[in-house]
Amino acid sequence: MKRDVALLTGGNSGIGFEAARGLASAGWRVVIASRNREASAEAVRRLERESGAGCAEELGVDLSSPASVRALGKEIDSRGLSLGALVCNAGLQVSRLQRTAEGHELTFAANHLGHFLLVNLLLERLAACAPARVVVVASGVHDPKLRTGMPKAAVGDLETLAATGGPRAGAFDGRLAYVNSKLCNLWFAYELDRRLSVLASRSGAPRITVNGWEPGLVPASGLAREYPAAARWVWNWVLPGVTRALHPFLPGLSTLALSGPALARMVLDPALDGVSGKYFPSTARWREAPSSDFSYDRERARELWEASVAMTGLAAGESPLRAVRG
C-alpha cells in the first residue's frame, strides 16, 4: 500500500511521538528525524506494533549542525521519499550557554536555524507532492500578553541573538533564549508562507501551506531534561495529572494525549486544505487565532530570513526561495 509520507523532527517522544502515532494510525508513513537514534528506533518499533510494518522509519539529524541537516536532506533525496508533510516539532531548552561549531547559540541554532535550513532543502520534494503542508511548532511563551512564567521575548540585533540567544552580548538566560527562538519560529513560518505565495503565483503550481501551531504547557513533554531532579519528577509525574484536571477550564494547560492528536490534525484535517499563514494555539483549543502582535512584524521576519540564509550558508541551488522576496 502506498502511503503519504510525513517527516517529523523530534518525533521519538513527547508531543512529536503522539502526533506520529496519530499519523501512522491514519495510514501515513512517518519518518522520525532526531539526534537520538536509539530512542527513534524504539519509537518506530512501537508505531509498527500499533499500525503495522512499514508505517514508520527513523533517520538521524542534529538540527544545530547545518552539515547534519544537509546530510538528512540528501538521505531523503536518495530514498526518493515523497513528502506530503513536514512537521518542525523538535525543540530544546538549555540552562547554560552552548555554541555550535559555527558560533551560534545552541537554542537558536536547533530551534530555528535547523528547521529553516531543513524546510528550504526539502521544498522541491514537498512541491512534488503539493498540495503539501508544513507545520511549525511554536509556543505561547512568545506572546508577552500571556502569563506563562517565562521571560518576555527580547530580540535586539540578530547577530547578538544568534550568539547569545538574547539581546545583550556577554549575557545568557536559557529561558529567554527559548522564548526568543519560539518567536523566531513564527517569524519564519509567516515569512515562509509569504514567499511560497509569491512562488506559487509565478508558477501556478499547487500551494505548500505553512501554519504555526502551539501545544500549550505540556508536562512530560521532554523540555525539562536539564531541570534539577526534583523538578523533573514533578514535571513528569505530578503535573500531567494536574493538567488533565485543569484543561477543561484552562485550555493553555494540556497533556500529551491531547496535544499530540491536535498536532496530527494539522496534517490530516481536510478542513485545513488551502489554509496557510495562520496560528493554531492551545488557548483557542487549536482553532485559528492571532499570535502576538510582534510576531506579525514583517520587517523583522524579513531580516531574520536573510540573516538565516547567511548563517546557514543556504546556496542558490538549494532552495527555490533563495531569490524570492515575500
C-alpha positions as CSV (number, residue, x, y, z in Angstrom):
1,M,0.0,0.0,0.0
2,K,1.4,3.4,-1.0
3,R,1.3,5.8,2.0
4,D,1.6,9.5,2.2
5,V,4.9,10.4,3.9
6,A,5.3,12.9,6.8
7,L,8.6,13.9,8.3
8,L,8.6,14.9,11.9
9,T,11.6,16.3,13.7
10,G,11.8,15.2,17.3
11,G,9.1,12.6,16.8
12,N,10.6,9.9,19.0
13,S,9.0,11.1,22.3
14,G,6.5,13.5,23.8
15,I,4.2,15.5,21.6
16,G,6.0,14.5,18.5
17,F,5.6,10.8,19.2
18,E,1.9,11.2,19.9
19,A,1.5,13.1,16.6
20,A,3.4,10.4,14.8
21,R,1.1,7.8,16.3
22,G,-1.9,9.7,15.0
23,L,-0.5,10.0,11.6
24,A,0.6,6.3,11.4
25,S,-2.9,5.2,12.6
26,A,-4.4,7.3,9.8
27,G,-2.4,5.5,7.2
28,W,0.6,7.8,6.7
29,R,4.2,6.7,6.6
30,V,6.0,8.5,9.3
31,V,9.7,9.4,9.2
32,I,11.1,10.4,12.6
33,A,14.2,12.6,12.4
34,S,16.1,13.1,15.6
35,R,19.6,13.1,17.2
36,N,18.8,10.2,19.5
37,R,18.8,7.2,17.0
38,E,18.2,4.6,19.7
39,A,15.1,6.4,21.0
40,S,13.9,6.9,17.4
41,A,14.3,3.2,16.6
42,E,12.3,2.3,19.7
43,A,9.6,4.7,18.7
44,V,9.5,3.1,15.2
45,R,9.1,-0.3,16.8
46,R,6.2,1.0,18.9
47,L,4.5,2.5,15.9
48,E,4.8,-0.6,13.9
49,R,3.3,-2.7,16.7
50,E,0.3,-0.5,16.7
51,S,-0.1,0.4,13.0
52,G,1.7,-2.4,11.1
53,A,5.0,-3.0,9.5
54,G,6.3,-0.2,7.2
55,C,4.3,2.6,8.9
56,A,7.5,4.3,10.2
57,E,11.2,4.7,9.9
58,E,13.8,6.8,11.5
59,L,16.7,9.0,10.3
60,G,19.3,10.9,12.2
61,V,19.7,14.6,12.4
62,D,21.3,17.2,14.6
63,L,19.4,20.3,13.9
64,S,22.1,22.5,15.4
65,S,24.5,21.4,12.7
66,P,24.0,22.6,9.1
67,A,26.1,19.7,7.9
68,S,23.9,17.2,9.6
69,V,20.7,18.9,8.3
70,R,22.2,18.8,4.7
71,A,23.0,15.1,5.2
72,L,19.4,14.4,6.2
73,G,18.2,16.2,3.1
74,K,20.5,14.1,0.9
75,E,19.3,11.0,2.6
76,I,15.7,11.8,1.9
77,D,16.5,12.5,-1.7
78,S,18.4,9.3,-2.1
79,R,15.5,7.3,-0.8
80,G,13.1,9.1,-3.1
81,L,10.7,9.9,-0.3
82,S,7.6,11.8,-1.4
83,L,6.8,14.2,1.3
84,G,3.3,15.3,1.9
85,A,4.0,17.0,5.2
86,L,6.9,18.3,7.2
87,V,6.3,18.9,10.9
88,C,9.0,21.1,12.5
89,N,8.4,19.9,16.1
90,A,11.8,19.4,17.7
91,G,12.9,21.9,20.3
92,L,15.2,22.2,23.2
93,Q,15.8,24.5,26.2
94,V,19.2,24.6,27.9
95,S,20.5,26.0,31.1
96,R,24.0,27.2,30.2
97,L,25.4,28.9,27.2
98,Q,26.5,26.5,24.5
99,R,27.6,27.4,21.0
100,T,27.7,25.3,17.8
101,A,30.8,24.9,15.7
102,E,29.5,27.8,13.6
103,G,29.4,30.0,16.8
104,H,25.6,30.1,17.1
105,E,23.9,29.8,20.5
106,L,22.5,26.2,20.7
107,T,18.8,27.0,21.3
108,F,18.6,29.4,18.4
109,A,20.6,27.0,16.1
110,A,18.5,24.0,16.9
111,N,15.0,25.5,17.3
112,H,15.2,28.0,14.4
113,L,18.2,27.7,12.1
114,G,18.0,23.9,11.7
115,H,14.3,24.0,10.8
116,F,14.9,27.0,8.5
117,L,17.5,25.1,6.5
118,L,15.6,21.7,6.5
119,V,12.4,23.2,5.1
120,N,14.3,25.1,2.4
121,L,16.2,21.9,1.4
122,L,13.0,19.9,1.2
123,L,10.8,22.4,-0.6
124,E,11.2,20.8,-4.0
125,R,10.3,17.4,-2.6
126,L,7.3,18.9,-0.9
127,A,6.3,20.8,-4.1
128,A,6.3,17.5,-6.0
129,C,3.5,16.3,-3.6
130,A,1.7,19.5,-3.4
131,P,-0.7,20.4,-2.0
132,A,1.6,19.6,0.9
133,R,1.8,21.0,4.4
134,V,4.5,22.5,6.6
135,V,3.7,22.9,10.3
136,V,6.0,24.9,12.6
137,V,5.6,24.2,16.3
138,A,5.8,27.4,18.3
139,S,4.9,28.2,21.9
140,G,2.6,30.6,23.7
141,V,5.7,31.9,25.6
142,H,6.4,34.1,22.6
143,D,3.4,36.3,23.5
144,P,4.0,38.9,26.2
145,K,0.3,39.2,26.9
146,L,0.1,35.7,28.2
147,R,1.1,34.8,31.8
148,T,3.5,31.9,31.2
149,G,6.0,32.3,34.0
150,M,8.7,32.8,31.3
151,P,10.6,36.0,30.4
152,K,9.1,38.3,27.8
153,A,10.6,38.0,24.3
154,A,13.5,40.4,23.8
155,V,15.3,40.5,20.4
156,G,17.9,43.1,19.6
157,D,20.2,42.8,16.6
158,L,20.2,39.4,15.0
159,E,24.0,38.8,15.3
160,T,23.7,39.1,19.1
161,L,20.6,36.9,19.2
162,A,22.5,34.2,17.2
163,A,25.5,34.4,19.6
164,T,23.7,34.6,22.9
165,G,20.0,33.8,22.4
166,G,19.2,37.2,23.8
167,P,19.6,41.0,23.2
168,R,22.8,41.6,25.0
169,A,26.4,40.4,24.3
170,G,28.0,38.7,27.2
171,A,24.7,37.7,28.9
172,F,22.8,34.4,28.7
173,D,19.4,33.3,30.0
174,G,18.3,29.9,28.8
175,R,14.7,30.6,29.4
176,L,14.8,33.8,27.4
177,A,16.8,32.1,24.6
178,Y,13.9,29.5,24.4
179,V,11.3,32.3,24.3
180,N,13.1,34.2,21.6
181,S,13.5,31.0,19.5
182,K,9.8,30.4,19.6
183,L,9.2,34.0,18.4
184,C,11.6,33.3,15.5
185,N,9.6,30.1,14.7
186,L,6.6,32.3,13.9
187,W,8.6,35.0,12.1
188,F,9.9,32.1,9.9
189,A,6.5,30.5,9.4
190,Y,4.8,33.7,8.3
191,E,7.7,34.8,6.0
192,L,7.9,31.3,4.5
193,D,4.2,31.5,3.8
194,R,4.6,34.9,2.1
195,R,7.4,33.7,-0.1
196,L,5.7,30.5,-1.0
197,S,2.6,32.5,-2.0
198,V,4.8,34.6,-4.4
199,L,6.4,31.4,-5.8
200,A,3.0,29.8,-6.4
201,S,1.6,32.9,-8.1
202,R,4.6,32.8,-10.5
203,S,4.4,29.2,-11.3
204,G,0.7,28.4,-11.0
205,A,1.7,25.3,-9.0
206,P,-0.4,24.0,-6.1
207,R,0.5,25.6,-2.8
208,I,2.6,24.3,0.0
209,T,0.7,25.6,3.1
210,V,2.5,26.7,6.2
211,N,1.0,27.2,9.6
212,G,2.1,27.8,13.2
213,W,0.9,25.6,16.0
214,E,1.2,25.8,19.7
215,P,0.8,22.8,22.1
216,G,0.2,24.6,25.4
217,L,2.0,23.9,28.6
218,V,2.5,20.1,28.4
219,P,4.2,18.4,31.3
220,A,6.2,15.2,30.5
221,S,7.0,16.6,27.0
222,G,10.8,16.5,27.4
223,L,11.6,20.2,27.8
224,A,12.6,19.5,31.5
225,R,15.7,17.4,30.6
226,E,18.0,19.9,32.3
227,Y,15.8,20.7,35.3
228,P,17.0,19.6,38.8
229,A,16.0,16.0,39.6
230,A,13.1,17.0,41.9
231,A,11.7,19.5,39.4
232,R,11.9,16.8,36.7
233,W,10.0,14.4,38.9
234,V,7.2,16.9,39.4
235,W,7.2,17.8,35.7
236,N,7.0,14.2,34.6
237,W,4.8,12.6,37.2
238,V,2.8,15.2,39.2
239,L,1.9,17.9,36.7
240,P,0.4,15.6,34.0
241,G,-2.5,14.7,36.4
242,V,-3.0,18.3,37.4
243,T,-3.2,19.4,33.7
244,R,-5.7,16.7,32.9
245,A,-7.9,18.0,35.6
246,L,-7.5,21.7,34.7
247,H,-7.5,21.5,30.9
248,P,-11.4,21.8,30.6
249,F,-11.1,25.1,32.4
250,L,-7.6,26.3,31.3
251,P,-7.0,25.1,27.7
252,G,-3.5,26.5,27.8
253,L,-2.6,23.6,30.1
254,S,-2.6,20.4,28.1
255,T,-1.4,16.8,28.0
256,L,0.5,14.6,25.6
257,A,-2.8,12.7,24.9
258,L,-4.5,15.9,23.8
259,S,-1.7,17.9,22.2
260,G,-0.3,15.0,20.1
261,P,-3.5,14.4,18.2
262,A,-4.1,18.1,17.8
263,L,-0.7,18.4,16.1
264,A,-1.5,15.4,13.8
265,R,-4.7,17.1,12.8
266,M,-2.7,19.9,11.3
267,V,-1.6,17.4,8.7
268,L,-4.7,15.3,8.4
269,D,-7.7,17.6,8.6
270,P,-9.2,18.2,5.2
271,A,-10.8,21.4,6.6
272,L,-7.3,22.9,6.6
273,D,-6.8,22.3,2.8
274,G,-5.5,25.6,1.5
275,V,-5.3,27.3,4.9
276,S,-1.9,29.0,5.3
277,G,-0.1,31.6,7.3
278,K,-2.3,31.0,10.4
279,Y,-1.7,30.2,14.0
280,F,-3.4,27.5,16.0
281,P,-2.8,27.8,19.8
282,S,-3.9,25.7,22.7
283,T,-5.6,28.7,24.3
284,A,-8.1,28.6,21.4
285,R,-8.4,24.8,21.6
286,W,-6.3,24.6,18.4
287,R,-8.7,26.7,16.3
288,E,-7.2,29.6,14.3
289,A,-6.4,32.6,16.5
290,P,-3.9,35.5,16.4
291,S,-0.4,35.2,17.7
292,S,1.4,38.1,19.4
293,D,1.5,41.5,17.7
294,F,5.3,41.3,17.5
295,S,5.1,38.0,15.6
296,Y,3.5,39.8,12.6
297,D,6.4,42.3,12.2
298,R,7.2,41.7,8.5
299,E,10.4,43.7,8.6
300,R,11.9,41.7,11.4
301,A,10.7,38.5,9.8
302,R,12.4,39.5,6.5
303,E,15.6,40.4,8.4
304,L,15.6,37.1,10.2
305,W,15.1,35.3,6.8
306,E,18.0,37.0,5.2
307,A,20.2,36.5,8.3
308,S,19.3,32.8,8.4
309,V,20.3,32.4,4.7
310,A,23.7,33.8,5.6
311,M,24.1,31.8,8.9
312,T,23.2,28.5,7.3
313,G,25.0,29.2,4.0
314,L,21.9,28.4,2.0
315,A,23.0,28.5,-1.6
316,A,21.0,29.5,-4.7
317,G,20.7,25.9,-5.9
318,E,19.5,24.6,-2.6
319,S,16.1,26.3,-2.3
320,P,13.6,27.6,-4.9
321,L,13.0,30.5,-2.4
322,R,16.6,31.7,-2.4
323,A,15.8,34.6,-4.8
324,V,12.2,35.1,-3.7
325,R,11.0,38.0,-1.5
326,G,7.8,37.9,0.5
